[in-house]
Amino acid sequence: MRLLSTGAERAEAAALVQDRQHGLTQRGLAVPTLVDVPAKFRDPQTPVIGLFEDGLLLACMIPQALDDLYWGTGPCLFLDHIHTLPDHPDDLARLITLWASDCAARHDLPLVRTEMLACGDLLAEPLASLLRRLIDLGWDLRGAGPGRNGDRAARFDLRAEQRHGLSALIGCRVELHGAPTGQASK
């Protein structure tokens, strides 16, 4: 897991996001309507990280250390716009979950938080299957409401936990910037 620093890496991440959004649309799942997500991944001012294996970008996201979210109080590592390589056989959600929990603990943040678009009923398929998968991985569903980008989203918390030995599975070269300062982030 590392910061994407070149224009080529950011372009690759933006292409992964576009492919993933296309796949989600084909499966009847929501994609953001109020923000151009691929453009966020191309923006050199946005800290984007990627999960790589043998030089292949498997997942990308935008991490932020926040004091608060309008739907959850207290400091957290917020993972925004998580996207994984479509149709990849490995369990990328599990790897991201393990890494995020460990990363938050290493930065003295008690929680990881994220949002997943949820424009329909949380109990209706295919959304319900995705939500159950995250819950099975240890994420706590905190309900649904307007997401940080304005679209309706399911909200999740994950307890931070140091995972000794994780570096044998996932190498991490991510340092979080903008650590909580005591002011709420909206």
Secondary structure, DSSP 8 states (H G I E B T S, - for coil): -EE--SHHHHHHHHHHHHHHHHHHHHTT----SSS-HHHHHH-TTS--EEEEETTEEEEEEEEEEES-BTTB-S-EEEEEEEEE-TT-SS-HHHHHHHHHHHHHHHTT-SEEEEEEE--S-TTSTTHHHHHHHHHHTT-EEEEEEE-TTSSEEEEEEEE----TTGGGT---B----S---SS---
